[in-house]
Amino acid sequence: MNDFSVYKDRLTEEKTRLEGELLTIGRRNPSNPADWEAVPPETGQEADPNDAADLIEGYEANTAILKDLEIRYNLVLAALARIDAGTYGICETGGEEIEEARLNADASARTCKAHIQ
């Protein structure tokens, strides 16, 4: 069995960083803690329609950013789970070993170079 401690450390650091970024624009969904939801920017209850439009635009921007961060966060969590399960570094498509260069480029890689989609 390979020693994947370097990748586990990198993934754990990335998980922590992503959680921090997610918390700046979102929160965990109270009804599904595995899911994140965007939060609108702070509001002073402005009555001006332009201010209200700015808040909506800010919320939409947060939603788009949060979606990308959440996708990456879930990939990192899945990679950490594969390390714990002993299946890390194995291509999910062909079952062969994932190249070290590929794992160095993306520690959450699920496939070898031949099966990149």
N, C-alpha and C positions, 0 to 999 in steps of 0.2 A: 504494500500500500504506500502510495506517495505521501510525502509530507506537504500538506497544503496550508500549513500554519501562516505562511506569508500572505497567501490569498485570503485566508480567513481574517487576518488582521486588516488588510486593505478593505475588504468588504465591510467589516465592522465599523471602521472609520468612515467609510462612505455612508453607511446606514445612519450613523450619528449625524453626519453633516446634512443628509437629506431630511432627516426628522426636523432639524433646526430650520432648514429652509421651508419645509412644509408648514411648520408652526407660524412662520412670519406671514403667511397668506391664507392659512386654513386652520381647520381643526379636525379632530377625529369625529366621524359621524356618530352621535350618541346611540343611534339604533343599530349601527354596524361598526364596531371599533376597528375592523380591518379596512374600512373605507375612510377616505378623507373628503372633506367638502370645503369649498372656498368660503371665505367670510368677506363681507363688503368692507371697504375702507371705513375708518371712523367717520361718524357723522355728527354734526352739531344740530341736526333736525332743521336744515336750511329749507326755507320756503321758496327760494329762488329756483325756477325750473332748470336753469343752467347748472346750478350746483347739484341738483338731483340727477341730471344727465351725466355729470362728471362722476358721480358715485356709481351709477350703473355701469359706465365704461370701466371704472376701476374694478368693479366686481367681475365683469366679463374678462378683463385682463388677468385677474387673480385666478379665475376658473381655468383659463387656458394654460397658465404657468403651472398651476397645481396638477393638472392632468398629466403633463409631461414629467413632473417630479414624481408623481405617484406611480407612473409606469416604471420609472427607473428604480424607485424604492422597492416595488414588488419584485423586480428582477434580482435585486440584491438580496432580499429576504429568501427568495427561492434558491439562490446560490448557497447561502448560508445553510439552508435546510438540506441541500444536497451534500454539503460537507459533513454535516451531522449524520446523514443517512449512509455515508460511504459511497455515494454515486457521483461525487463531484469529479469533473475532469473527463467524464464519459459522454460522448456525443449522444444526444437524445434521439437522433434520427438513425444513425448507423451503428451505434454501440462501440465505435472505436475511441481511442484516447484523443482528447482535444489537445492540439499542439500547445506547447509551452508559450510560444510567441503569441498565440491567440489569447491565452489566459492572461498573459502580461498586458496585452492591449485592452482586454475587457475581462476582468475577473469573474463577471457574471455570465460569461458565454455559455450557451447551452448546446452548441453544436461545434463540430470541427470545421476547418476551412472549406472542406469539400461540400458541406451541407449548409453553408451560410445562405440565407434566403434573401 
